[in-house]
Amino acid sequence: MLRETKGAFNLVINDIHMPMMDGFALMKYIIREFNIPVIGDKRMMSADDKFKVVIRGLELGACFYLFKPLTLFDVQNMWQHVVRKRKENMLETNSDADNN
């Protein structure tokens, strides 16, 4: 879906425990290829609250780590990361245009 509708997504919530796929590998790919904030995960989400899992997700680029079940407050916090990322991208784009 990300490839087919490039630019249509502002945020990815990624669960690290998925059947037939490594959630950490998916997170790294999304960050590298699409530069979209990943939350839960650049962002991870998991019912696994073990400290090592949280740290690994953050080290690989997650901007936030959520624990299931999610609350309305958690969802509201996610959008702070989306807005911040959009502002960063706009500043980079404007800076690149000014330098050309």
Biotite code that builds the C-alpha atoms (Angstrom):
import biotite.structure as struc

atoms = struc.array([
    struc.Atom([0.000, 0.000, 0.000], chain_id="A", res_id=1, res_name="MET", atom_name="CA", element="C"),
    struc.Atom([2.824, 2.410, 0.784], chain_id="A", res_id=2, res_name="LEU", atom_name="CA", element="C"),
    struc.Atom([4.409, 1.834, -2.620], chain_id="A", res_id=3, res_name="ARG", atom_name="CA", element="C"),
    struc.Atom([1.158, 2.025, -4.563], chain_id="A", res_id=4, res_name="GLU", atom_name="CA", element="C"),
    struc.Atom([-0.053, 5.223, -2.883], chain_id="A", res_id=5, res_name="THR", atom_name="CA", element="C"),
    struc.Atom([3.228, 7.011, -2.218], chain_id="A", res_id=6, res_name="LYS", atom_name="CA", element="C"),
    struc.Atom([2.639, 10.213, -0.295], chain_id="A", res_id=7, res_name="GLY", atom_name="CA", element="C"),
    struc.Atom([-0.828, 9.209, 0.917], chain_id="A", res_id=8, res_name="ALA", atom_name="CA", element="C"),
    struc.Atom([0.253, 8.148, 4.420], chain_id="A", res_id=9, res_name="PHE", atom_name="CA", element="C"),
    struc.Atom([1.404, 10.445, 7.217], chain_id="A", res_id=10, res_name="ASN", atom_name="CA", element="C"),
    struc.Atom([2.018, 7.853, 9.908], chain_id="A", res_id=11, res_name="LEU", atom_name="CA", element="C"),
    struc.Atom([2.585, 4.118, 10.243], chain_id="A", res_id=12, res_name="VAL", atom_name="CA", element="C"),
    struc.Atom([1.716, 2.158, 13.370], chain_id="A", res_id=13, res_name="ILE", atom_name="CA", element="C"),
    struc.Atom([3.799, -0.991, 13.314], chain_id="A", res_id=14, res_name="ASN", atom_name="CA", element="C"),
    struc.Atom([3.342, -4.074, 15.473], chain_id="A", res_id=15, res_name="ASP", atom_name="CA", element="C"),
    struc.Atom([6.625, -5.927, 15.950], chain_id="A", res_id=16, res_name="ILE", atom_name="CA", element="C"),
    struc.Atom([4.895, -9.286, 16.431], chain_id="A", res_id=17, res_name="HIS", atom_name="CA", element="C"),
    struc.Atom([3.447, -10.136, 13.021], chain_id="A", res_id=18, res_name="MET", atom_name="CA", element="C"),
    struc.Atom([3.029, -13.502, 11.372], chain_id="A", res_id=19, res_name="PRO", atom_name="CA", element="C"),
    struc.Atom([5.415, -14.127, 8.477], chain_id="A", res_id=20, res_name="MET", atom_name="CA", element="C"),
    struc.Atom([7.179, -10.754, 8.851], chain_id="A", res_id=21, res_name="MET", atom_name="CA", element="C"),
    struc.Atom([9.786, -9.134, 11.092], chain_id="A", res_id=22, res_name="ASP", atom_name="CA", element="C"),
    struc.Atom([8.251, -5.935, 12.463], chain_id="A", res_id=23, res_name="GLY", atom_name="CA", element="C"),
    struc.Atom([11.681, -4.415, 13.112], chain_id="A", res_id=24, res_name="PHE", atom_name="CA", element="C"),
    struc.Atom([12.737, -5.016, 9.499], chain_id="A", res_id=25, res_name="ALA", atom_name="CA", element="C"),
    struc.Atom([9.502, -3.467, 8.251], chain_id="A", res_id=26, res_name="LEU", atom_name="CA", element="C"),
    struc.Atom([10.047, -0.417, 10.442], chain_id="A", res_id=27, res_name="MET", atom_name="CA", element="C"),
    struc.Atom([13.585, 0.121, 9.093], chain_id="A", res_id=28, res_name="LYS", atom_name="CA", element="C"),
    struc.Atom([12.342, -0.258, 5.515], chain_id="A", res_id=29, res_name="TYR", atom_name="CA", element="C"),
    struc.Atom([9.515, 2.282, 5.981], chain_id="A", res_id=30, res_name="ILE", atom_name="CA", element="C"),
    struc.Atom([11.844, 4.834, 7.537], chain_id="A", res_id=31, res_name="ILE", atom_name="CA", element="C"),
    struc.Atom([14.501, 4.367, 4.857], chain_id="A", res_id=32, res_name="ARG", atom_name="CA", element="C"),
    struc.Atom([12.236, 4.255, 1.804], chain_id="A", res_id=33, res_name="GLU", atom_name="CA", element="C"),
    struc.Atom([9.331, 6.532, 2.716], chain_id="A", res_id=34, res_name="PHE", atom_name="CA", element="C"),
    struc.Atom([10.577, 8.819, 5.519], chain_id="A", res_id=35, res_name="ASN", atom_name="CA", element="C"),
    struc.Atom([7.242, 8.417, 7.323], chain_id="A", res_id=36, res_name="ILE", atom_name="CA", element="C"),
    struc.Atom([7.019, 8.553, 11.121], chain_id="A", res_id=37, res_name="PRO", atom_name="CA", element="C"),
    struc.Atom([6.612, 5.053, 12.519], chain_id="A", res_id=38, res_name="VAL", atom_name="CA", element="C"),
    struc.Atom([5.075, 4.750, 15.947], chain_id="A", res_id=39, res_name="ILE", atom_name="CA", element="C"),
    struc.Atom([4.543, 2.060, 18.410], chain_id="A", res_id=40, res_name="GLY", atom_name="CA", element="C"),
    struc.Atom([6.515, 3.165, 15.690], chain_id="A", res_id=41, res_name="ASP", atom_name="CA", element="C"),
    struc.Atom([9.623, 6.153, 12.828], chain_id="A", res_id=42, res_name="LYS", atom_name="CA", element="C"),
    struc.Atom([7.586, 3.857, 15.396], chain_id="A", res_id=43, res_name="ARG", atom_name="CA", element="C"),
    struc.Atom([6.559, 0.442, 17.114], chain_id="A", res_id=44, res_name="MET", atom_name="CA", element="C"),
    struc.Atom([3.549, -0.998, 18.897], chain_id="A", res_id=45, res_name="MET", atom_name="CA", element="C"),
    struc.Atom([3.470, -4.208, 20.841], chain_id="A", res_id=46, res_name="SER", atom_name="CA", element="C"),
    struc.Atom([1.867, -5.991, 23.735], chain_id="A", res_id=47, res_name="ALA", atom_name="CA", element="C"),
    struc.Atom([5.431, -6.944, 24.643], chain_id="A", res_id=48, res_name="ASP", atom_name="CA", element="C"),
    struc.Atom([6.543, -4.311, 27.150], chain_id="A", res_id=49, res_name="ASP", atom_name="CA", element="C"),
    struc.Atom([9.948, -5.807, 27.829], chain_id="A", res_id=50, res_name="LYS", atom_name="CA", element="C"),
    struc.Atom([12.578, -3.108, 28.188], chain_id="A", res_id=51, res_name="PHE", atom_name="CA", element="C"),
    struc.Atom([14.917, -4.671, 25.594], chain_id="A", res_id=52, res_name="LYS", atom_name="CA", element="C"),
    struc.Atom([12.185, -4.711, 22.939], chain_id="A", res_id=53, res_name="VAL", atom_name="CA", element="C"),
    struc.Atom([11.324, -1.064, 23.569], chain_id="A", res_id=54, res_name="VAL", atom_name="CA", element="C"),
    struc.Atom([14.976, -0.008, 23.413], chain_id="A", res_id=55, res_name="ILE", atom_name="CA", element="C"),
    struc.Atom([15.587, -1.962, 20.200], chain_id="A", res_id=56, res_name="ARG", atom_name="CA", element="C"),
    struc.Atom([12.609, -0.285, 18.513], chain_id="A", res_id=57, res_name="GLY", atom_name="CA", element="C"),
    struc.Atom([13.804, 3.169, 19.540], chain_id="A", res_id=58, res_name="LEU", atom_name="CA", element="C"),
    struc.Atom([17.380, 2.445, 18.449], chain_id="A", res_id=59, res_name="GLU", atom_name="CA", element="C"),
    struc.Atom([16.122, 1.377, 15.024], chain_id="A", res_id=60, res_name="LEU", atom_name="CA", element="C"),
    struc.Atom([14.310, 4.666, 14.525], chain_id="A", res_id=61, res_name="GLY", atom_name="CA", element="C"),
    struc.Atom([10.958, 4.503, 16.275], chain_id="A", res_id=62, res_name="ALA", atom_name="CA", element="C"),
    struc.Atom([9.907, 7.951, 17.429], chain_id="A", res_id=63, res_name="CYS", atom_name="CA", element="C"),
    struc.Atom([7.490, 6.622, 20.027], chain_id="A", res_id=64, res_name="PHE", atom_name="CA", element="C"),
    struc.Atom([6.581, 3.300, 21.590], chain_id="A", res_id=65, res_name="TYR", atom_name="CA", element="C"),
    struc.Atom([3.002, 2.476, 22.551], chain_id="A", res_id=66, res_name="LEU", atom_name="CA", element="C"),
    struc.Atom([1.648, -0.298, 24.695], chain_id="A", res_id=67, res_name="PHE", atom_name="CA", element="C"),
    struc.Atom([-1.597, -2.103, 23.975], chain_id="A", res_id=68, res_name="LYS", atom_name="CA", element="C"),
    struc.Atom([-4.382, -1.395, 24.604], chain_id="A", res_id=69, res_name="PRO", atom_name="CA", element="C"),
    struc.Atom([-4.181, 2.139, 23.222], chain_id="A", res_id=70, res_name="LEU", atom_name="CA", element="C"),
    struc.Atom([-5.956, 5.063, 24.814], chain_id="A", res_id=71, res_name="THR", atom_name="CA", element="C"),
    struc.Atom([-7.346, 8.184, 23.171], chain_id="A", res_id=72, res_name="LEU", atom_name="CA", element="C"),
    struc.Atom([-4.454, 10.095, 24.749], chain_id="A", res_id=73, res_name="PHE", atom_name="CA", element="C"),
    struc.Atom([-1.977, 7.747, 22.999], chain_id="A", res_id=74, res_name="ASP", atom_name="CA", element="C"),
    struc.Atom([-3.581, 8.399, 19.624], chain_id="A", res_id=75, res_name="VAL", atom_name="CA", element="C"),
    struc.Atom([-3.532, 12.168, 20.197], chain_id="A", res_id=76, res_name="GLN", atom_name="CA", element="C"),
    struc.Atom([0.177, 11.981, 21.068], chain_id="A", res_id=77, res_name="ASN", atom_name="CA", element="C"),
    struc.Atom([0.923, 10.153, 17.826], chain_id="A", res_id=78, res_name="MET", atom_name="CA", element="C"),
    struc.Atom([-0.169, 13.137, 15.787], chain_id="A", res_id=79, res_name="TRP", atom_name="CA", element="C"),
    struc.Atom([2.375, 15.363, 17.509], chain_id="A", res_id=80, res_name="GLN", atom_name="CA", element="C"),
    struc.Atom([5.040, 13.284, 15.765], chain_id="A", res_id=81, res_name="HIS", atom_name="CA", element="C"),
    struc.Atom([3.293, 13.593, 12.404], chain_id="A", res_id=82, res_name="VAL", atom_name="CA", element="C"),
    struc.Atom([3.067, 17.368, 12.689], chain_id="A", res_id=83, res_name="VAL", atom_name="CA", element="C"),
    struc.Atom([6.708, 17.630, 13.787], chain_id="A", res_id=84, res_name="ARG", atom_name="CA", element="C"),
    struc.Atom([7.863, 15.454, 10.891], chain_id="A", res_id=85, res_name="LYS", atom_name="CA", element="C"),
    struc.Atom([5.854, 17.483, 8.373], chain_id="A", res_id=86, res_name="ARG", atom_name="CA", element="C"),
    struc.Atom([7.381, 20.716, 9.675], chain_id="A", res_id=87, res_name="LYS", atom_name="CA", element="C"),
    struc.Atom([10.878, 19.226, 9.423], chain_id="A", res_id=88, res_name="GLU", atom_name="CA", element="C"),
    struc.Atom([10.223, 18.095, 5.855], chain_id="A", res_id=89, res_name="ASN", atom_name="CA", element="C"),
    struc.Atom([8.835, 21.504, 4.877], chain_id="A", res_id=90, res_name="MET", atom_name="CA", element="C"),
    struc.Atom([11.877, 23.264, 6.344], chain_id="A", res_id=91, res_name="LEU", atom_name="CA", element="C"),
    struc.Atom([14.229, 20.897, 4.492], chain_id="A", res_id=92, res_name="GLU", atom_name="CA", element="C"),
    struc.Atom([12.349, 21.442, 1.222], chain_id="A", res_id=93, res_name="THR", atom_name="CA", element="C"),
    struc.Atom([12.411, 25.219, 1.642], chain_id="A", res_id=94, res_name="ASN", atom_name="CA", element="C"),
    struc.Atom([16.105, 25.151, 2.579], chain_id="A", res_id=95, res_name="SER", atom_name="CA", element="C"),
    struc.Atom([16.925, 23.052, -0.497], chain_id="A", res_id=96, res_name="ASP", atom_name="CA", element="C"),
    struc.Atom([14.957, 25.445, -2.738], chain_id="A", res_id=97, res_name="ALA", atom_name="CA", element="C"),
    struc.Atom([16.737, 28.466, -1.238], chain_id="A", res_id=98, res_name="ASP", atom_name="CA", element="C"),
    struc.Atom([20.135, 26.863, -1.859], chain_id="A", res_id=99, res_name="ASN", atom_name="CA", element="C"),
    struc.Atom([19.404, 26.262, -5.549], chain_id="A", res_id=100, res_name="ASN", atom_name="CA", element="C"),
])
